[in-house]
């Protein structure tokens, strides 16, 4: 097991829900990511997803799109992101998952990317545009390097396909709570979808993301799953210049709101 699967297994044994947070690498400043990761982990985040900026992020809403544009303007590269992970690993074992689109990875060289990601200290990858069938293309290299390939399911995913995606996924199953983009508001988490996930997915813990921004929303989603993923709400606070100490307090409030299993 890598750090990701170890932490998720420990949380399950302790009857606790997982809290995963998403950061765009190189946002708000080129060198801010390592310090932010350490602060968020200290505040109670169990997993940190590090977004790799891309100019055409299909699944991302305006908040994360803007953060990616800023990060690209800050000169962020895959090499720089991996160097940041190495810096984090000097003082933290928090599980780190790289999330991004396939074009920059192909440009970097996919075999080289998965090798370098693992050697830098990453624990998993999320490539949201890849279907189940396309994900097989990278499975050998991902497995060889001890990474978890985390796949996504949505309310529109048929039950039998949820089972197949769960079987092919590693680490956790990413449950997209809405058919919109990241940061979509006001739709809530569809209970029937998460009941289907619980019935169909037996291999991995199920974490819910997209549209969760408050402690109350996180608690509701966690009652129906194994944990939550929060991204746009965090990026929005960073974009508004909220102090890290205040953001850490917000993270602690969400951590405390999550129910026991």
C-alpha positions in Angstrom: 0.0 0.0 0.0 1.1 3.6 -0.6 0.5 6.6 1.6 -3.0 7.1 0.1 -4.3 3.6 0.6 -2.8 3.4 4.0 -4.4 6.6 5.2 -7.8 5.6 3.8 -7.6 2.2 5.4 -6.7 3.8 8.7 -9.6 6.2 8.5 -12.0 3.3 7.9 -10.6 1.4 10.8 -11.1 4.5 13.0 -14.6 5.0 11.6 -13.7 8.5 10.3 -14.6 10.2 7.0 -11.9 11.4 4.7 -11.3 15.1 3.9 -9.6 15.8 0.6 -8.7 19.3 -0.6 -7.8 20.5 -4.0 -5.1 23.1 -4.8 -4.0 24.4 -8.1 -0.2 24.1 -8.3 1.5 27.5 -8.4 -1.6 29.4 -7.2 -1.8 32.1 -6.0 2.0 32.4 -6.3 4.5 30.1 -8.2 6.1 29.0 -4.9 3.1 28.9 -2.6 2.0 25.3 -3.0 4.3 23.5 -0.6 3.5 25.9 2.3 -0.2 25.7 1.6 -0.2 21.9 1.5 1.6 21.8 4.9 -0.9 24.2 6.4 -3.9 22.4 5.1 -2.6 19.0 6.3 -2.0 20.5 9.8 -5.6 21.8 9.8 -7.0 18.4 9.2 -6.9 17.5 5.5 -6.3 13.8 5.0 -5.5 14.0 1.3 -4.3 16.9 -0.9 -5.1 16.9 -4.6 -2.6 19.0 -6.6 -4.0 20.3 -9.8 -1.7 20.6 -12.8 -2.7 23.7 -14.7 -3.9 23.4 -18.2 -5.2 25.9 -20.7 -8.4 24.0 -21.6 -9.7 22.4 -18.3 -12.9 20.8 -19.5 -14.2 19.7 -16.1 -13.4 22.9 -14.2 -15.6 25.8 -13.4 -14.6 29.5 -13.6 -12.9 29.6 -10.2 -10.4 26.8 -11.0 -10.1 27.9 -14.6 -8.9 31.3 -13.4 -6.5 29.8 -10.9 -5.0 27.6 -13.7 -4.6 30.6 -16.0 -2.9 32.5 -13.2 -0.6 29.6 -12.5 0.3 29.2 -16.1 1.1 32.9 -16.1 3.3 32.3 -13.0 5.4 29.9 -15.1 4.3 26.7 -13.5 5.5 23.5 -15.3 5.2 19.8 -14.5 8.9 19.8 -13.5 8.2 22.6 -11.1 5.2 20.8 -9.7 7.2 17.6 -9.0 9.9 19.7 -7.4 7.3 21.1 -5.1 6.2 17.7 -4.1 9.8 16.8 -3.3 9.9 19.8 -1.0 6.6 18.7 0.7 8.1 15.3 1.3 10.9 16.7 3.3 8.5 17.3 6.2 5.1 15.6 5.5 3.7 12.2 4.6 0.2 13.6 3.7 -1.1 11.6 0.6 -0.7 13.7 -2.5 -2.7 13.1 -5.7 -1.9 14.8 -9.0 -5.0 15.8 -10.9 -4.9 17.1 -14.5 -5.4 16.6 -18.1 -3.7 14.3 -20.5 -2.2 16.8 -23.0 0.6 18.1 -20.7 1.4 14.6 -19.6 1.7 13.4 -23.2 3.9 16.4 -24.0 6.1 15.5 -21.0 6.1 11.9 -21.9 3.6 9.6 -20.2 6.1 6.9 -19.1 8.5 9.5 -17.8 5.7 11.4 -16.1 4.4 8.4 -14.0 8.0 7.5 -13.1 8.9 11.0 -12.1 5.6 11.5 -10.2 6.2 8.4 -8.1 9.9 9.3 -7.4 8.9 12.8 -6.3 6.5 11.5 -3.7 3.1 11.5 -5.4 0.7 8.7 -4.4 -2.0 8.8 -7.1 -3.3 10.4 -10.3 -6.7 11.6 -11.5 -7.1 12.2 -15.2 -10.7 13.3 -15.4 -11.1 13.3 -19.2 -10.2 9.6 -19.6 -12.9 7.1 -19.9 -12.7 3.6 -18.3 -11.6 2.2 -21.7 -9.0 4.8 -22.3 -7.6 4.5 -18.8 -6.2 1.0 -19.6 -3.7 2.8 -21.8 -1.7 4.0 -18.8 -2.5 1.2 -16.3 0.8 -0.7 -16.7 3.0 2.3 -16.1 0.8 3.6 -13.2 0.9 0.2 -11.5 4.6 -0.3 -12.1 5.3 2.9 -10.3 3.1 2.1 -7.3 0.6 4.9 -8.0 -3.1 4.8 -7.6 -5.2 5.6 -10.7 -8.4 7.2 -9.4 -11.3 7.1 -11.7 -14.6 9.0 -11.7 -18.3 8.2 -11.7 -21.2 10.5 -12.0 -25.0 10.5 -11.5 -25.4 9.6 -15.2 -23.1 6.5 -14.9 -25.1 3.2 -15.2 -24.9 0.9 -12.2 -23.0 -1.9 -14.0 -20.5 0.7 -15.2 -20.0 2.0 -11.7 -19.0 -1.6 -10.7 -16.5 -1.8 -13.6 -15.0 1.6 -12.9 -14.6 0.7 -9.2 -12.8 -2.5 -10.1 -10.4 -0.6 -12.3 -9.8 2.3 -9.9 -7.3 2.5 -7.1 -7.1 4.5 -3.9 -10.6 5.7 -3.9 -13.6 6.2 -6.3 -14.2 9.8 -7.2 -18.0 10.5 -7.1 -18.9 13.6 -9.1 -22.0 14.9 -7.4 -23.3 16.9 -10.3 -23.3 16.8 -14.1 -21.9 20.3 -14.2 -18.4 21.6 -13.7 -16.4 22.0 -10.5 -17.8 24.6 -8.2 -21.4 24.1 -9.4 -23.7 25.4 -6.6 -27.2 24.8 -5.4 -27.7 21.2 -6.7 -26.8 19.3 -3.6 -25.6 15.7 -3.5 -28.0 13.3 -5.2 -28.8 10.7 -2.6 -30.0 8.1 -5.1 -26.7 8.3 -6.9 -24.6 7.7 -3.7 -26.9 4.8 -2.7 -26.2 3.2 -6.1 -22.5 3.7 -5.6 -22.7 2.0 -2.2 -24.5 -0.9 -3.8 -22.3 -1.2 -6.8 -18.8 -0.3 -5.7 -17.2 -2.7 -3.2 -13.5 -2.3 -3.8 -12.7 1.4 -3.0 -13.9 4.0 -0.6 -16.2 6.5 -2.3 -15.3 10.2 -1.9 -17.7 12.9 -3.2 -16.6 16.1 -4.9 -17.9 19.1 -7.0 -20.1 21.7 -5.4 -19.3 21.2 -1.7 -18.3 24.4 0.0 -19.6 24.5 3.6 -19.4 22.4 6.7 -23.1 21.5 6.4 -22.8 20.4 2.8 -19.7 18.4 3.6 -21.4 16.7 6.5 -24.5 15.8 4.4 -22.3 14.3 1.6 -20.1 12.4 4.0 -23.2 10.8 5.6 -23.8 9.1 2.3 -20.1 8.3 1.4 -16.6 7.7 2.8 -15.6 11.3 2.6 -15.6 14.6 0.6 -13.4 16.5 -1.8 -13.4 20.3 -1.7 -11.7 22.4 -4.4 -13.4 25.5 -5.8 -14.4 26.8 -2.3 -10.8 26.7 -1.2 -9.5 28.3 -4.4 -12.1 31.0 -4.1 -10.8 31.9 -0.6 -7.3 32.0 -1.9 -8.3 34.3 -4.7 -10.0 36.7 -2.3 -6.8 37.0 -0.4 -8.0 35.3 2.8 -5.2 34.7 5.2 -3.9 31.1 5.5 -4.7 31.1 9.2 -8.3 31.9 8.5 -8.5 29.2 5.8 -7.0 26.7 8.2 -9.8 27.5 10.6 -12.4 26.9 7.9 -10.7 23.5 7.1 -10.9 22.6 10.8 -14.6 23.5 11.0 -15.2 21.1 8.1 -13.1 18.4 9.6 -15.1 18.7 12.9 -18.4 18.6 11.0 -17.7 15.3 9.3 -19.6 12.5 10.9 -18.3 9.2 12.2 -19.2 6.1 10.2 
